[in-house]
Amino acid sequence: MNPDGTFGLSAVPVIVASLALVVIAVAISLRLRVGVERSIVWAAIRATVQLIAVGLLFRLIFQSSLAELWAWLWVTAMAAVSVAVILRRAPRVPGITWPAITAVAGSAVLSIIVIFGFGVLELEPVRLVVIVGITLGNAMPSAVGGVAQTVALVRNRPGEVEALLALGMKRPHVVRYIAPQAARLALVPHIERTKVVGLIALPGAMTGLLLAGVEPLDAVVLQLLVMLIVLGAVAVSVLATVVSVAGTTVGPDMTLAAWAAQGDGNG
């Protein structure tokens, strides 16, 4: 790090060194013919390009006289991309659009109200983007996981749904049968990560604040607030999408919907 607190060209050796584990992983994949080396390399390249682009955009926000407008446009774009990703996971599932929009928008609005509305942080353009980005960055993948788990569960076990319908069960009964299983599978990874915070994992926000010299307890309090907001947003997003997809497994004539009997669990 330079004396002025910036990295500049001195960061290049650090970035190169950080690639060591990536190179080892690629080598192992090639040696064992696992077939994931291209995905690993592409993920590393994509992350690098995207983070550099984000850094340039943050500089634009800091320096622009329209910083607030840029920030809100950025937040809107993040929400739109999140919805698009969720819909892409269930292209043939009807009625998922509005639940996806509600889950994403609700998560973003909740984080903004709690963090800025209650005065935890002063509303500034970059802070707005960061907080919403943290929330959607966790809620969106979890919602995608919920959709994928629900679709896979129904398509892998259509006979069970048809049996319920044959016994005279209605849509709410089918939802109560499918949703708990899919929701648990989608929520387990995030719940487990939350359980080990402070024991195994040190969250990024807290780590960044500590490295910036913030008082440890202040860093912990802010991290705890963000973590709980994210946990709530993840849970609500998963439940909203899972219940919505599960509800579409039953057609208007109380038979298994056409999408649920097609193809594999990938939509």
Protein Blocks (a to p, Z undefined) as FASTA:
>chain_A
ZZkopaklmlmmmmmmmmmmmmmmmmmmmmnonopmmmmmmmmmmmmmmmmmmmmmmmmm
mmpmklmmmmmmmmmmmmmmmmmmmmmmmmmbghklmmmmmmmmmmmmmmmmmmmmnoma
ccdfklmmmmmmmmmmmmmmmmmmmmmmmmmmmmmmmmlmmmmmmnopafklmmmmmmmm
mmmmmmmmmmmmmmmgojlmccfklmmmmmnopafklmmmmmmmmmmmmmmmmmmmmmmm
mmmmmmmmpcfkopacfklmgccfnZZ
